[in-house]
Amino acid sequence: MPLYSFLLLFAAMTGFVFSFIVFLYGKEKYTKNSLAIYNLLFALWCLCQFLGEISYSKSIVLFWTRVNLLFAVLIPYSYLIFVYSFSKSLQHKKFQLFLFGVLTLFLLVFLPTRFFVNDLYSTSFYRYYPKGGIVYILYLFIFIIQVLTGFFELLKQWAASTASRKNQFAYITLASIIGFGGGILWFLPAFGVDIYPFGILITPFYLIVGAYAVVKHRLLDIKIVIGKGIVYSIIIALFTAFYIVLTATLIKIFQVDYGFAAATIVLLFFSLFFDYLRRNIQHIIDKILFGRSYDYSSVIKELSYAMASSLTLQQIGVLSTKNISEILDISKAALYIYDEQNDRFSLFNKFGEFVELSQTLSKKAFRVALNNLVFLEDVADDGLSDFMRKNNFILCLPILQKNDLKGLIFLGDKNKRSSWRKEDFDLLETFAVNLYNALNNILLSEKIMNDQFEMFRDEKKSAISIMAGEIAHEIKNPLTSIRGLMQIFPQKKDDTSFLDDFMEIMPRQIDKISIAVNRLINFERKNFWANQKDRNNLIDVFEVINEVLIVFIPQINAQSIKCTIEKKYPLKIHFVKEDFERVIFNLVINAIQAMPNGGILSFEIDKNKLKITDSGFGIEPNYIEKIFEPFFTLKSDGAGLGLAIVKKILEDNKVKISVNSKVGQGTTFELDFLQNFEEV
C-alpha cells in the first residue's frame, strides 16, 4: 500500500475524532456545528479517496471517485459557513451564502455526469484518477472563489480583533492555508499534470493546527483535552500500520493472505502494549499542547488540607492568588471579597504585575449573575468585561453557593509555554467550593468576635465576655479542621492513609470542642483551664512543638517559611498537654501571620526556657504592653484574643512570658518555666 493511502486513512480517522469532539463539546451552536460538519466532510473525502485507492475494479474506483467528489464539492461551502458563523457575521452574509449555495447545488446536479468526470486514466502514481470535464473546471473556479472569500473574511476579522480573539483568527487562517493549500494539489492530475500526491502529506497538518487552536487558544471555548483524541488516533494508526506491514510480510513470504493470523498477532500485541503506549504518547502530547503539568489528585489533596487549616483571610488570600497561579502557571491573579456593609468587592490579595488595579468594585456595576467560572469572551456584562480587559484577566471565578456570593477570583492567561486543560477547570471549580466554605467559616467566626466586641466593649475585661471570646476562638480551630476533613471525605474514603489520619485527628478535634464547652459551662470555677491533677503530667516540649507544627505545614510551605528547632536541653514540664498545645498553637499562628512573604520561624529549647522567634514585621514599642490585653489587635481581621488566652494559661501555670521585638526585624516570645520544669 502506498504511503499516501495510509496517510489518507490516518487523516480520515483523525478527522472523525476531531469532528466528534467539536460537535459534542463546542459551545456556540451554529459555529461548532458548521466546524463539525466541515471536518466530517473532510474525513469522509479522505475515507472515500482511500477506498478508491485500495480498489482494483475501474467501476468501483469510479463509484468511490464520484462519492468523494460529492464531499469535496461541499467542503468549501461548509468552510465558508463556519467562517461567517465564527466571525459572527452570518446574518449579514446571507446573499453570499445563497449565491454560493446555488452554485454548489449546480455542481452536485452535474456530478454523476461525464461533464464533471469524463473518465478515469492511469498516471505514474495512481492506478486510476478522474479526468476532469468542463464542469470540473467550473468546480475548480468556484472552489478557489469560496476559499478566497473565507480567507478575506478571516483577515478582516483578525485586523479588527484584539487579544485572544486575534490569536483564534490567526490559527484558523493558518489551518485554512495548510488544508486548502494541500487540497488544491489534488486538482492537478485531473487536468493531466502527473505529480506525486503531495497534498496528502500537507493536508493532515491542518487538523493538528486546528486541534492546537482549540486547546491553546480556546477556539469555540472547548474545555476538554483534545490531546486524548489525538493520542488514541495515533495509537490506532500505529496498530493499523503494524497490521498492514505484518499482513504484507506474511503474503510476501508465504504467498498466502494470512490476514486472520496477522489480526490475531496485532490483537495480542495491542492488549500487551496499549496502556504503555497510551501513557507515553499522552505524556508527549500533553507536553506539546499544554506545557507544564501537575498531578491533579495530589494538588487537590494539598489544597484541601491547606484550605481546611487556613484560619485567617491572609492565608486564604495567598492560596487564592499566589499558590493557584504557581500551580496553573498563570501570569496574574487577584482576590476580591464581598463587603456587605458597603455592597462592594474589596481587593484582598493579588499576584503578578499590574499597571493599575482597582481597590474596590461596585457590585451594582455587575448586572450579570455569575454561576460558574467564565471566560472574558463570554462575559455579557459591560462593567465586568471592561474591568477584566483593562487588567488582562481572561477568567472570572465566582466564590458562591446557592446565590450567596462571597467573592471573585480574577485570573490572567497561562504563560507562553502552557495552555488550559480540562483538569485546570475542574481544579478551579473544586477550589471555589472549598474556598466558599473556608471563607464562610472565617467570616462567620470574625463576625461573632466583632459582635462580642461591640456587646462588651464597655466592659471588655468582664470575666464572662472574655470567657465567651476564648471559647469562640478555641471552637473555631477544630471546627475548621473537621469541616476540611468532611469536605474531602467522599473523595478519599477508600484511601487507607487518609482514613488513618481521619480516625486520629477527628476525635482529637471533637475533644477540644468538648473541653471548650465544658469550660463555658463551668466558667464560674476559678482556674478551670486545668485541674491540679492534670498539671502533674510530665510532657516533652520538643514533641508538642512538632505535633503543632504538623498542622501548619500547608501554610508554612505556601508562604515559604523555614522552620528550625534548636534543642539545647531535653526540656520536660508539668503541664496539661492540651493547654500547652494551645499556647504553642497561638504563638505559631501569630508568627506565620507576621511573615506573609516568607521568613524564618525558630524554636530554642533550653534548660528552663523556650524561645519562639520570627523574622516578621515586628511590634511597635508602644504596643508591647497592650498585646496581651483581651480584644487588643493590630490585624484588620483579628479578634485580639489569641495572646490573651496564652497569657491566661501561662499565668495559671506560673509560667512567665516576655516579649522582645524590633520593627522590621522580628519578634521573640520567651517562656520561663521556673517552677514546673523537670530536671533531667
Secondary structure as GFF3:
##gff-version 3
##sequence-region A 1 680
A	DSSP	alpha_helix	3	25	.	.	.	ID=ss1
A	DSSP	alpha_helix	29	53	.	.	.	ID=ss2
A	DSSP	alpha_helix	58	86	.	.	.	ID=ss3
A	DSSP	three_ten_helix	90	92	.	.	.	ID=ss4
A	DSSP	alpha_helix	94	110	.	.	.	ID=ss5
A	DSSP	beta_strand	117	121	.	.	.	ID=ss6
A	DSSP	beta_strand	129	132	.	.	.	ID=ss7
A	DSSP	alpha_helix	134	160	.	.	.	ID=ss8
A	DSSP	alpha_helix	163	184	.	.	.	ID=ss9
A	DSSP	three_ten_helix	185	191	.	.	.	ID=ss10
A	DSSP	alpha_helix	199	202	.	.	.	ID=ss11
A	DSSP	alpha_helix	205	216	.	.	.	ID=ss12
A	DSSP	three_ten_helix	219	221	.	.	.	ID=ss13
A	DSSP	alpha_helix	226	254	.	.	.	ID=ss14
A	DSSP	alpha_helix	259	290	.	.	.	ID=ss15
A	DSSP	alpha_helix	296	308	.	.	.	ID=ss16
A	DSSP	alpha_helix	313	318	.	.	.	ID=ss17
A	DSSP	pi_helix	319	323	.	.	.	ID=ss18
A	DSSP	alpha_helix	324	328	.	.	.	ID=ss19
A	DSSP	beta_strand	333	339	.	.	.	ID=ss20
A	DSSP	beta_strand	344	351	.	.	.	ID=ss21
A	DSSP	beta_strand	360	362	.	.	.	ID=ss22
A	DSSP	three_ten_helix	363	365	.	.	.	ID=ss23
A	DSSP	beta_strand	374	375	.	.	.	ID=ss24
A	DSSP	three_ten_helix	376	378	.	.	.	ID=ss25
A	DSSP	alpha_helix	382	390	.	.	.	ID=ss26
A	DSSP	beta_strand	393	401	.	.	.	ID=ss27
A	DSSP	beta_strand	404	412	.	.	.	ID=ss28
A	DSSP	alpha_helix	422	456	.	.	.	ID=ss29
A	DSSP	three_ten_helix	457	459	.	.	.	ID=ss30
A	DSSP	alpha_helix	463	492	.	.	.	ID=ss31
A	DSSP	alpha_helix	496	521	.	.	.	ID=ss32
A	DSSP	alpha_helix	532	535	.	.	.	ID=ss33
A	DSSP	beta_strand	538	540	.	.	.	ID=ss34
A	DSSP	alpha_helix	541	551	.	.	.	ID=ss35
A	DSSP	alpha_helix	553	558	.	.	.	ID=ss36
A	DSSP	beta_strand	561	567	.	.	.	ID=ss37
A	DSSP	beta_strand	572	574	.	.	.	ID=ss38
A	DSSP	alpha_helix	577	593	.	.	.	ID=ss39
A	DSSP	beta_strand	599	605	.	.	.	ID=ss40
A	DSSP	beta_strand	609	614	.	.	.	ID=ss41
A	DSSP	three_ten_helix	621	626	.	.	.	ID=ss42
A	DSSP	alpha_helix	642	652	.	.	.	ID=ss43
A	DSSP	beta_strand	656	662	.	.	.	ID=ss44
A	DSSP	beta_strand	666	672	.	.	.	ID=ss45
A	DSSP	beta_strand	677	678	.	.	.	ID=ss46
###
